[in-house]
C-alpha cells in the first residue's frame, strides 16, 4: 500500500444494485486512495445511511443512466467510473426498447460523459451472456477469453450486453477532455450468487410452497460456471485500481470473472446454498423430458405475448431460460491474474457459508470486509 494521502474520486453507477452494493462496500475497505465515493442509482438504498465509511466521503446521487445530464453531472470530477448499472431481464418483464435504452444507450452516455469531463478510467460490468450461450445451444466448456465461439443473440438482454460491451472496448484510447486517452476494460461474470441474490430467495420461497422440495428439470451433466458476488466486486475494484499503471496491457480487454466455486448444473449448485436451508431436490434425473419442458416454455412465451397488453406475465421458464440452463457454459482462465494480479478474496466455503447465512435470514445485506481480510489480500503491487 502507498502512504500518500487519499485523493481519488470513484463513481459506481448502479451502486445500489445487487453487484453494485458489493462493489461499494469493497471499495470502502480495499481502496486506500479513496477520498470520495459517488453512488449513482435510480433508486437509492436505505443501507447507504448505515455505512461506516471512515474518512471517505460517500455521495449518494439519485439519477437515471438514460439521462445525459444526470450522467455528466455524476461523472464530472471523477477519476474512475465503475459502470455496473443495467437491466437484467431474461424473463420478458421489461420492454425490449427499455432494455436497449438502459443497457446500450446508458453505457454510451457514460462513455461520452467520460470524454466530455476528462475522466480517464472506465470499468464496465458485462456478462457471460454478452458471449453466450448462443441461440444454437453450443457448449462453452472450460474455455477462456480467446476461445473461438459464435455469439448469436436473439433475446433483448444478451444482445444489449454484447452491444454495450463492444461500445466500451471500442472506446479505449479515445481522447478525453485534456487530450489524454480513455482506458477501458470489461468484466464478464458468469452466474453471480451471494448476499442480495433475489433469484436465490425466489427459489427458496418456491420450494417452501411445495413442502421444501424443488423438482429437477435440468440434467446434472450440464455444467455452469458460478462466481461469488464478493469476488466479482473485488475484481472490479482491483481492475479499476490497476488500469492506470497497466493501461497498455488492460486497455480494451475483456475478462471473465472467476473463483473456485464448483462447476455444477444450476439446480445442483443452487442446492449447495438451499440444501443447508432445508430445501431438497427431487429426482436424480429430470422428472419431465426435454421436449415436454420445451412445449411448456413455448406455451409460456405464447401466453406472455397474449397477455402483454393487459398484464405482465413473466414465468421463470421460457424458451431462452430453458436453453440457457441446458447449455454447458464453464470458464477456465487466469487472464485477470496474469494481467492485474487478481486472486479471489473469498474461498468457496466462505462464499457458500455467507450466502447460506443470508438466505436463512431472508433479509440482510452484504457485510463489509473485516480489517483482517483486507490485510490478508493486501496490495498486489506491493
N, C-alpha and C positions, 0 to 999 in steps of 0.2 A: 504494500500500500504506500501511496505517496503521502508526504507530510504537508503539502501545501493546502491552503485553506479552501474550503468548498466554494466553487464558483460556477457550477453547471446548472442550466435550466433544462429540465426534461418535460416533454409533453406526452401524455399517454391518451390517445383517442380511444373511446370505448372503455375508459378506465373503470367503469362500474359494472362491466360485464363479467361473465364467468372467468375468462382468462385475464381480462384487464385488471380485476381486483388482485389476482395473484401477482401480476406484474408490478402493480403499485406497491404492494406490501414488500415484495422482494427488493425493489429499488430502494426503499427506505432503509433497509438493513445492509444491502450489498453494494451500494454505490456511494463510496466515501466522499466523492467530489460533488455530491448533490447539494445545491443551495435552494432551488425551488422545484417543486414537482406539481405540474399542472395536470389536473384530472378532468378530462373533457368527455362529456356524455350527454345524451339527450335526456336521460333520467338519472339524477344524482342519488346515490345510495346513502341511506342514513348512517351506514357504518363509517363513512368518512369522518363523522363527528366524534367517533370513538378512537380514531387513530392516535398514536403517541409518536409523532414524527420527530421528536427531539429538536435539533436546531434547524431542521429542514422546513421551509415554508411550503405548505400544501395549499394549492389554489384550486378549489372546485370551479369548473366552468361549465355551465349548462349551455349546450349548443347542439346544432344539427350539422352533421358532416356534409349534408347535401346543400347547405347554405354557405356560399363562398365567403361572405363577410364574417360569419361565425368562425370559419376555419382560419382565415387570415389573422383575425384578432387573437386567436388562441396560439397560433404558431409564432407570431411576431415576437422576437427576442429569445426564442427557444434555441438551445444548442443542438438538441437531439429530439426527434419525434419517433415514438414507437406507436405505430398505427395498427391497433387491434380492432377498431370499430368495424362492424359489419353485421349483416343479417345472415343468420344460418337458418336455412329452411329447406328441408328435403321432403316435407310432407304436404306442400301445396297450401300452406296457411296464408302466404303473402303473395300479392300480385307480382308477376314477373317484372313488370316495369319498376316497381318499388325496389325489388332486389337489385336490379341494374343501377338504379339511381343511387342507392346507398353504397353498394359494393364497388361499382365501377366508377361512376361519376364522383362519389365521395372520395375515392382514392385519388382520382385526378385532381380534385380540389386540394387535397393535402399536398400533392406534388407541386402544384402551381403556387400554393402558399409558401412552400419552402423556397422556391425560385424567387418569388416576389420579395420575401422578407430576408433572405440571406441565410436561412437555416440549412446547414450542410449535410446533416446525417439523418437518414431515414431507414428504420427497420420496419418491415411490413409483415403482418401475420397472414400468411397464405394458408393453404390447406393441402393435404394429400389429394383432395378431390379436384384441385386445380390440374392434377395429372390423371388420376383415376380412382377407382376402377372405371374403365371406359364402358360405353354402352354396349360393346360387344362381349363383355364379360371376360376379357383377357386377364389372366392372373399376373400379379406382380410379386414374385417370390424371392425374399431375401435379396432385394435389389437396392440400388443406390441412385444418387442423383444423375449419374452418367449412363444408366441402363436405358437402352432404346425402348420406348413404349409409345404406342399410338394413342394419343389423347383425343378421344371422341366424346363430346358432351352434347346431350340432348335436353338436359334439365337446366332451369334458370340458375340455380345456386352454383353447381360446379362450373358452369360456363362463365358466370360472373367472377368467380375466384381466379379462373385461368386468365381472363381478360385483365383483371386488376393486377395480378402478379406480373404479367407482361408489361403493363404500364410502369410499374415500379422498377423493374430490371432495365427497361429501355431508358428510364430517366437517369440512370447512373452516368455521371460525368457531364450532365447538363450544367451550364454555368448559372449560378445563383447570383443574387444581388451582391455586388462587390467583386465579381469576376472569378471566384473560386468554384471548383466543381462540386456538385452534389454527389454524395456517396450513398448508395442504397444496397440493401440486400433483402431477401425474402426468406422467411422460415415456414416450412410446411409441417405442421403437426399431423400425425396420424390421429386416431381417435383419442381425444383427451378425456381423462377421468380425474376425479378428485373432489375436494370440498367445493360445493356450489354447483355440482353437475346435476342439473334439474332432471335430465332424462333418466339418470340412475334412480332418482326418487320416484319418477313416474313408474318405472318397472317395479320398484318396491311396493308402491301403492296398488299397482295392478295385481301383484301376487297376493297382497293382503285380501283383496276382494275375492280371490279364488282359494281361500283357505291356506295361503302360504305357498302356493305352487305356481311355477311357471312351466309352460309346455314347450318342449324343444321343437323348433321349426327349421333349424339350420344344421346340416351335417357337421359333426365335431371335427372332421378333417379340413374344413375351411378355416384358414387362419387369418387373423388380422393383427396388425401392429397397434398397440395402445401405448400411451405415454402419459405420465402424471403431470397434472397442471403446474405443480411447483417446479418441475424440471423444465417444462416449456417456458415458464416465466423466467427462470434463471438463464436459459439460453438466450432469450430476448435481451435481458439485462447485460449479459456478457458480450453479445454481438454488438449492442449499442456502444458499450464501453470501448471495444476494440476497433470499431470502424475507422476511427481517425488514424491510428497508428498502423493499420493493416489495410489501408484503402486499396492498394494495388492487388492484394490477394482476395479481399472480401467484396469489393465493389462489383455490383451486377451479378452476384452469385445467389444461388438458392440452396437452402439447407433443409434436409429433413430433421425434424425434432425426434429424438430417440432417448431411451434409457433402457434399463434391464427388466422392464415389465414383460411377462411371458407372452409368447405368441399363442393365441388360442382363438377359437371361434368367438364371436360377440357374446353368445349366450354363456359359454363356459368361462369366459373372462368375467362377465358380469357376476357369475356365481362366486368368483373369488371375493367379491365385495358383498354380495347379497346373502351368500351362504352363512357367514357368521352372524347375519342379522335374522336368521331363522327361515330363510326362503329356500325352497327346494326346487330342483329342475327335474321334470318328469320325462323319462324316455332316454334310452341310450342312443336312439336314432330319431329322426323327425317323425312325429306322430302322423303327419299328413304328407303325402307325396308332393314333389315339387310342382307337378302340373296342376294340382288342386290349389296349392298356395298361389300359383300364378293366376289361376282363374279368380280367386278371391281378391288378389291385388288389383286385377283388371276391373273387377266389379266395383271395388272401392274407388278406382280412378273414374269410372263412369258415373258413380253416384256423386263424386266430388264435382264433376263437371255439371251434372244435372241440377245439383243443389246450390251451385255457386251464386246464382242471382239472389238467393234467399238466406242462406246460412253458410258459415264456414265449416265444412266437413273435412277434417284433416286426420285420417286414421294413420297409425304407425305403419301399417302395411300398405304399400303401393308398389307398382312395378319397379320404381327406382330403388326404394329401400330394400326390396326383395333381392334385386340384382346386386346391390351393394353388399348385403350380408352374405350372399352366396358366392362372392368372388374373393379369392385369397389376395390379400394386399399386405405384405410384410416388408420391412426395411432393414437392411444390414449395411451400415455405413459408419465411417469415422471422420467424415469430411469436416464436421464442426469442430471436432477435437484437433484435427490437423491444422485447420485454418485459424482458429482463435482460442484454442485451449479448453474447449468445453468438456466437462465431465459432469454427469448427473449429480445434483445436490442431494437428492433423496434416493436411497436404495428401494428395491421392490417391496420388501416387507414393511418398511416405514411408510411408503406411499400407500400400500394397501391398508395398513392399520389406520392411517389418518382418514382415509376415505370411509372405511367401515365405521369409525367412531362418529363421523359426521352424519352418515346415513342413519345410524341408530338414534341420534338426537332429532333427526328430521328437521333440523334447522342449523343455524350457525354460519360461520364464515371462515375463510382460510386464516389459520393462525399465523402470526408473524414468525419469522425465523428467530431462533434464540441467538444470543451472542456467541455461545459455544459453536453452533452450526456455522455462523459467519466466520469464526476464526478457523474452523476446520477447512473451509473452502479457500479462504484467503484470496490473494490477487494472483491470477495466472501469470501476470507479467513480473512478479517479484522473484 
